[in-house]
Amino acid sequence: MSSSQPFLFPTTQSTVLPDPSAFFAPELLSNPLPTNSFFQNFVLKNGDQPEFIHPYLIKSSLSSLTVCYPSQFHNPAFIYQNFIADLTITALNNSNQNTPHVISSFDDLSVTLDLPSSNLRFFLVKGSPFITCEVFKNVAISISTIHAILECSSNRNRTKYTIKLNNGQTWVLYASSPIDLNHDVSSVTSGVFSGIIRIACLPNLDPTCEGVLDRFSSCYPTSGNAVFSQPFCLEYKWEKKGWGDLLMLAHPLHLQLLDRSVTILEGFKYNSIDGELVGVVGDSWILKSDPVSVTWHSIKGVKEEACLEMIDALNKDVASLDSKGISTTSSYFYGKLIARAARLALIAEEVCYLDVIPTIRKFLKDTVEPWLEGTFEANGFLYESKWGGIVTKQSAFDTGADFGFGVYNDHHFHIGHFLYAIAVLVKIDPMWGRKYKPQAYALMADFMNLSRRANSNYPRLRCFDLWKLHSWAGGLTEFGDGRNQESTSEAVNAYYSAALMGLAYGDTHLVAIGSTLSALEIHSAQTWWHVKEGSTLYGEEFTKDNRVVGVLWSNKRDSGLWFAPAEWKECRLGIQVLPILPITELLFSDVQFVKQLVEWTRPALAREGVGEGWKGFVYTLEAIYDKVSALNKTRSLTGFDDGNSLSNLLWWIHTRDDEVEECDEGSKVVSSPGSRHEVTTTPRLTEFPFGRNQESTSEAINAYCSAALMGSAYGDADLVSIGSTLTSFEIQSAQTWWHVKGDNKIYAPSFVKKNKVVGILWSRKRDSILWFAPSERKDIRLGIQVLPLLPITEVVFSDVAFVKELVKWALTSVPKNRTEEGWK
């Protein structure tokens, strides 16, 4: 396999995956396809289950598209949005109503759905207050409703119609050219028409809302993409047609992160299960999160007096590691077990007890390698090309195996645990890491591929919803309420583990993307899963009885879990905490909410049969505000979750503050100390007529590169990012202004002819001499731009033609004095 071709696990033909050709356009089938997207129901089974394309529920069936502006049903156990066929759009007198719809294109923020037999195309863009339909070939349109139509009136140009229904809704229809509409009690029909039709529901009775829709009705989005322009920054860019400015809607987390360079229409709001959706004007948004520092070890460190207790626990936990005694063959539970062992290695590092690391390393190699090499007989990773992704041996032929991994459920959960173990193993055994890097990156790419290229092996960000800003599970299973996600902490772990793997491999891009997605997942958990006392997001009934959402669906909030009823509050808390990691501190940074959550959970611990492992997660959060009480309870535990250990719980508790000041951080992600670095430049206090100067670019590069390496050693993703960025700029500057190539157009021909490097570069001068050598010593002039020799030197001198020029030029001055061997 050539180095340009990424590694693929052995291929398989799954027997449980649905056929994507029923709904995707033929030209899309040769590329990997989305498996956890916001429009997934449109391509499963009959394709006729609704999806929530904010602010509307959309359903496609029988060559028609039904739109619903939903109301909500609330009770203490769950919340959902009612789907009612407010408007159904189709071609009039369609003789071939059974023709299925076709997904002709999709991207990060939109999906284009065609009704071929109706000659209609719908641009379904997340957050658009309009449903936009392109009508081809002079088609007569039918718009029907289950309500009674009270009024259907037009403006003088017949390009706008107001449709009032007996349920209190008012819908507005805009046409790109005059259209004639007639109506009876339940339907509106048109004469033949071709062009653009846009339909919107007025969100309330405020007359200014209709004026807003009027103003922005002529500009419509056709697609939208999200761009990771820099760490902790996401930019939305919509393609638009028509004229004027683009009106979109922002959910509560958007508004929290949104750069205020756009215009926000505070009074223009739609209701939704995700909170109020507020009007924003602009075809480009920038979302910025507070930085999250991804670290290997705890943020505050372990106090010395706690080390003996932790070392005793480490010895016992490490002694119990037995690669041959693992009974599970499940990719999920196996991943948790190896991640648990990897935690022990990092805890051992933190308390400087390295004696146990060789044993942990051997265990990890013995357990991870069979999955990467395909020698684990009971299970293993395979690649299937129908949808494009990794499945397991068991799940490729059984939809229930590995929790539905074979139909792309929970991929980020399962693989995230594997990535954590791999990241730690790469850290403690770099040679092993080099050997298995192709397999490690293949696992990561399954759910974290950013590429839009046609030849990619995996879809773009399989699980992460770039509009909602969190991940979805569910995979290729049809659900009436859309995709869902249960454990936010395991989602955070997936991206955090990828960032750690980036640290271990020195991959700053992976560190940046993993850290950014971790930050966004934390923001979303704090916004939609953590239910604070007094919150108005979910209504009084649900908020009063719940401190966490159990399963969050696109169109529903459920208090129950997949594996436990709502009354098992310890499970509901624990599934939002595990696994316990340094980044858990950032996920639960709001101490006031943590206390509310623990107090809400505590009565459930008195129930007969509560698992010791689940108690451990309750004590984990209690330690944030009451370290002594949590420590005493933890010492009395007789068992632990299969992904947890006594060592890990003691590590967590002993890295908490003794006293914590209660504060309400809202849904703000609090970055760790050291995640923002103040760089102070101390000028050389000497006055020069030509300004500041620099001699050795390679030593300047070494400074920033070394800082990035120190960040990698400390697990400080922000320092890695800043150091790497400054290194890159310094290299580009050296190649631009210090390296004098034969075709150089910056400097005078006479200077270029005699010089291949600048000696000292001043603000207003270029000098051929050095501070310590004359210009004739070309060997020294070369050397001062090279030392110290490092891996990064290869990047500095990547232009082989210039290097050849430089060496040839410098060789003319190499002295015979052996005291000068160093410069040679």
Summary of the structure (lengths in Angstrom):
residues: 824
radius of gyration: 30.4
end to end distance: 39.4
largest distance: 103.7
contacts: 2816
relative contact order: 0.09
helix: 37%
strand: 21%
